[in-house]
């Protein structure tokens, strides 16, 4: 069974991850080391990519706030 476009995951480069989350490379790798940000997949010896779904899930978690409360808009 094939996934639809809405369900399909894709692998994204660090530049896109940085743009989406608003953090720099050093902070992203620090969070990975701390276990609070999704780790990249090694697609070749010189290339790493992140799961789009995992990054979006992390963004949703951060939006809930560190105390688990949604920000009031």
C-alpha positions as CSV (number, residue, x, y, z in Angstrom):
1,X,0.0,0.0,0.0
2,X,1.5,3.4,-1.0
3,X,1.3,6.4,1.2
4,X,-0.4,9.5,-0.1
5,X,1.5,12.8,-0.5
6,X,0.1,14.0,2.9
7,X,1.3,10.9,4.6
8,X,4.6,10.5,2.9
9,X,7.8,11.4,4.8
10,X,10.7,13.0,3.2
11,X,14.3,13.6,4.2
12,X,15.4,17.3,4.5
13,X,18.8,18.9,4.7
14,X,20.3,20.8,7.7
15,X,19.7,24.2,6.0
16,X,15.9,23.5,5.8
17,X,15.9,22.2,9.4
18,X,17.6,25.4,10.6
19,X,15.1,27.5,8.7
20,X,12.1,25.7,10.1
21,X,13.1,25.6,13.7
22,X,14.9,28.9,13.9
23,X,18.1,27.5,15.5
24,X,21.7,27.3,14.3
25,X,23.7,24.2,13.6
26,X,25.5,24.2,17.0
27,X,22.3,24.4,19.0
28,X,20.6,21.7,16.9
29,X,23.5,19.3,17.4
30,X,23.6,20.2,21.2
31,X,19.9,19.3,21.4
32,X,20.5,16.0,19.5
33,X,23.3,15.2,22.0
34,X,20.9,16.0,24.9
35,X,18.3,13.7,23.3
36,X,15.7,16.4,22.9
37,X,15.9,16.8,19.1
38,X,15.5,14.2,16.4
39,X,18.8,12.8,15.2
40,X,19.6,12.8,11.5
41,X,19.8,9.7,9.2
42,X,23.2,9.1,7.6
43,X,22.3,8.6,3.9
44,X,25.9,8.4,2.8
45,X,29.4,8.9,4.3
46,X,29.2,12.7,3.8
47,X,25.5,13.4,4.0
48,X,22.9,13.5,6.8
49,X,19.2,14.2,6.5
50,X,16.3,14.6,8.9
51,X,12.9,13.2,8.8
52,X,10.4,15.9,7.9
53,X,7.8,14.2,10.2
54,X,10.1,14.0,13.1
55,X,11.1,17.7,12.8
56,X,7.4,18.7,12.6
57,X,6.6,16.6,15.6
58,X,9.4,18.4,17.5
59,X,8.0,21.8,16.5
60,X,4.6,20.8,17.8
61,X,6.1,19.6,21.1
62,X,7.9,23.0,21.5
63,X,4.7,24.9,20.7
64,X,3.1,23.1,23.7
65,X,5.8,24.7,25.9
66,X,8.3,23.2,28.2
67,X,5.7,23.1,30.9
68,X,3.2,21.4,28.6
69,X,0.9,24.4,28.3
70,X,-0.3,25.8,25.1
71,X,0.5,29.5,24.6
72,X,-2.6,31.7,24.7
73,X,-3.1,33.5,21.5
